[in-house]
Amino acid sequence: MRNSFLTGCSRPLQTAVRRLAFVAASVLFAVFGPLIAAPIAEPTAIDAGGPGRSGVVGMTSRLPPEGLQGLRWLEPPAGDFELPSNWAKIRTTSLLRGVSGRRFSLEADLVPGRWTVIAFLDDGHADSHLTEISIDGQRMESGLREFGRESEPASPPICRYRVVQFEFDATGATRVGFAHPSREARLLALKFLPMEWQDTERIRWYRDRLQALGSIESTENPKAIQVELETEAGSPDMRNFAAYWLAQLELLAEAEKWHDARGWDWVSAMTASSMFTRYKIAVGLLDGLADHPAGSGFALRDRAQWRRARLLHHIWLEQHMESDRAAAESDLAALRVRFPSHRLVAMYSGVRFPDHLAVQPGESGAPAWSKAQHEALLRLRKIAHYWVDERQASNGEMGGKPDDDVEMFRWWPALWFTGDVKARAGFTRMAEGAWFNRGLHLGYSRAPRDVEHSAEYVADTVPMMAFLTASDVWIDRLAWSHRHMRDLWTGVNSEGRLQFKSAWIGATSIQSDPPKNRDLAMNARAAKAVRFLAWLRDDEGADELLHRWSRTWVAAAARTDKGKPPGLFPASLRWPDAAFNGDEPSWHAAKMYWRYFDWDGDGQLYDQLLFSWVRTADGSLHEPMLATLAFLTEWSARGTRTGSPAGSAEWAARQLLESAEFWGVVTQWRLETGNPRFDALLLKHGPPFLRYKLTGDAEPLAEGIERSLLDELRHNTEMRTTEVLFTDRVYVSRAVGNWEGRDLLAGMITGNHSPGALSPYFHVSWDDAPEGFTALVTDAGSDRFHAELFLHGTAAVINPRLFRLSPGDYVVSLTAGGVPSGSRRETITSPGQRVRLDVPRGTLVKVAITREEAK
């Protein structure tokens, strides 16, 4: 720094000189204080919330800052700013006001010695990370980071702040400067902390405790030491030490408070903030500790860096910002060097550890598909039960914010349909809590939001609850979405077709300002409740509404505007003229803020059309699927390359061939229609469950469960349980090529392979099955139901509910271990009727329920 003599001296000599200068300044102040302006010798905070608090100077853009000699603006800020009063719920009142300008600097008369300055910077704009900080003209490396931007642009100021701190040697007047290259630097507060104190026994005792607190393994609450140091702050020989470490502990405690607050809805309500805001404030606070200028000599570094690494890892998983991933990996690499045997550090770094949960092996004589399914169900059950037992609140929340919590249940159907009482109870709590959440009004999102988010509360809970319970209460709740879709969300476009007027929809209003005034595939998520309503209540009005909307997309698929291949759906249709993506030049890029509104070969509209066909038998609804499969047959023969231009036919074919959601619907389409026209293509590219259905070879089933589910579930359980921050990122399976293990499992158990249960094609639910139960639906239709069962464990009476058999007389036959074990007549009178089955343990049981006249 400025003192070249001190810089060249040894460390002990530097310390001695600083202490001598500090003592000399104190003596001068005592003798001549009344005659001259005294330099600042004690810990001093400057913020817009002062003065009036001990050691705090009020800061405004006027000259000089109020309340203390020795401080002055050399380059005054352009002005003051004041933040919304409700932000006091997420930050202290001292951080609600500040000063701003393109460039400004403050001069502080400091007694000579070693000092720390801590600066609190308001985000203001998304590019606040560009703020430059200098001390005595030397630019400091601040480490300010760029956070991922929200997909929908936010209006500044942004409710976040950052903390940076620097150490420097003061020799008198010290200049601290702030500048921004394009907008404004926004300063909330400064702390000047002298670092001179005696190395007493008491201080050494505190230092040892701080070192232990800062360990990567420590779980001690920082406030424990904070409270003690606050009592020491008035003692002259402890004042500087206490003030310095109180400042550090306050940063750590505040960061950990927001980290640990997670996404609980009550925290969001209490703080008027989002989970993302809280996590990013925590990262900003931890930056000042993990990147502390003392480096490895800083007692809290390890703990702060470990917290930051985990936060950044999960933020990257959620927002896909490359800089977050790189920063997390940098922290983890440093931690791996220092803690090579730490299990979680290694796990976050990509090391796979075998699951520590004990899972009982299946019966040795079971078919391969049953053994694989048995292990997968046991492992899924253990994860689901952790969330119910350890994390679920009485209102159903799991701590990842409610509209993300509901997404986690997308892989639970395999448990609900095999009799898992605890999983059902946990889902029921979540569904009830979502229905009564403050974000819902009149059965849908209170405020209009993009449909991916506005539909989540309802689409991920109410349809399945209505299906599982067949309760009029839950079916009535589906009816709200029918009314909104009919009366608010849709209208007749200029082509005379029914279309969603917006993709930003709510219970009482929609947003139609461009580019929000579009219909798109994701609107099928809002229509999910209407599909389940039509299925469960046989509602002609709901069927007609869905059919008319489906016909709109049949017409859009047939068009070739902007180079779209025939049969494929465009990314969006503008209201009211149905132009592909409005004025955008391409058919595939919607450019509607959220990346998932662009076309990516998903299956939602194909499923919507399939559902309408099942309900209406309108053969024209197959046209997009048939055209798409013909398109893929051609490109499958040609072969597709990576790197083909986005929007080209080759690119679109590759997207479709690799889409697990699309092929999940193709599988269900083939099962529902029985159309063999494209079986050669389906055998080549179809998911394991479809290949099994077409060939009768069960080998792909066990292999599929092994590759997609078990290879994940056998490793790193903590990343699906204790370490999770964002509950929509609890991954239990991975896409293998173009299929997902969770869909395979659900298809085997229920006969419904529709991805994420988009529509209610379920043939059966094994509600009271014991834990060792496994099932494979081998053939099903309106006049028959065939399945293979295997019980790992004790024999049991199972009463499956059969949803899709037409009313009539049936013969129920069982074969156990290849030996017929009896048959009887059953009369089916209504969907969901139960049929009693006595299933022995340890042997393959084949069930055949066949309509008498169809024998």
DAWO-V931156 format. One line per field, one symbol per residue. ss: DSSP state (@ for helix, = for strand, . for the rest). burial: + if it has 16 or more other ideal C-beta (glycine too) atoms within 10 Angstrom, else -. A space follows every 10 residues. Layout:
ss=???
burial=???
This chain:
ss=...@@@@@.. @@@@@@@@@@ @@@@@@@@@@ @@.......= ...====... .....===.. .....=.... =====...== ==..@@@@@. ..@@@.==== =.======== ..======== ==.....@@@ .====..==. .......... .......... ========== ..=======. ....====== ====...... @@@@@@@@@@ @@@....... ..@@@@@@@@ @@......@@ @@@@@@@@@@ @@@@@@@@@@ @...@@@@@@ @...@@@@@@ @@@@@@@@@@ ....@@@... @@@@@@@@@@ @@@@@@@@@. .@@@@@@@@@ @@@@@@@@.. ..@@@@@@.. ...=...... .......@@@ @@@@@@@@@@ @@@@@@@@@@ @......... .@@@@@@@@@ @.@@@@.... @@@@@@@@@@ @@@@@....= =..==...== @@@@.@@@@. .@@@@@@@@. .@@@@@@@@@ @@@@@@@@@= ==.....=== ...==....= =......=== ..@@@@.@@@ @@@@@@@..@ @@@@@@@@@@ @@@@@@@@.. @@@....... .===.....= .......... ....@@@... ...@@@@@@@ @@@@@@..@@ @@@@@@@@@@ @@@@@@@@.. ........@@ @@@@@@@..@ @@@@@@@@@@ @@@.....@@ @@@@@..@@@ @@@@@...@@ @@@@@@@@@@ @@@.=.@@@@ ......@@@. ....==..== @@@@@@@@@@ ....@@@... ...==..... ..======== =..======= =....===== ==.....=== ======..== ========.. ..=======. ....====== =@@@.
burial=+++--+---- ---++-+++- ++--++--+- -------+++ +-++++++++ +---++++++ +--++--+-+ +-+-+++--- +-+---+--+ +--+++++++ +--+++++++ ++++++++++ ++++++-++- +-++++---+ -+-++-++-- ------++++ ++++++-+++ +--+++++++ --++++++++ +++++++--- --+--+---+ --++-+---- -+--++--+- -++----+++ ++++++++++ +++++++++- +++++-++-- +-+-++++++ ++++++++++ ++-----+++ ++++++++++ +++++++++- +--++-+++- ++-+++--+- -+-++++++- ----+---+- -++--++-++ ++++++++++ ++++-+++-- ++--++++++ ++++++++++ ++++++++++ --++-+++++ +++++-+-++ --++++-+++ ++++++++++ ++++++++-- ---++-++++ +++++--+++ --+---++++ +++++++--+ +---++++++ ++++++++++ +++++++-+- -++++++-++ ++++-++--- -+-++-++++ +++++--+++ ++-+-+++++ ++-+--++++ ++++++++++ ++++++---- +++++++++- +++-++---+ ------+-++ ++++++++++ ++++++++++ +++----+-- ++--++++++ ++++---+-+ ++-+++++++ -+++-++-++ +--+++++++ -++--+-+++ ++++++++++ ++++++++++ ++++++++++ ++++++++-+ +-++++++++ ++---+-+++ +++++----+ -+++++---- -----+-+-- +++-+-+-++ -+++++++++ +----
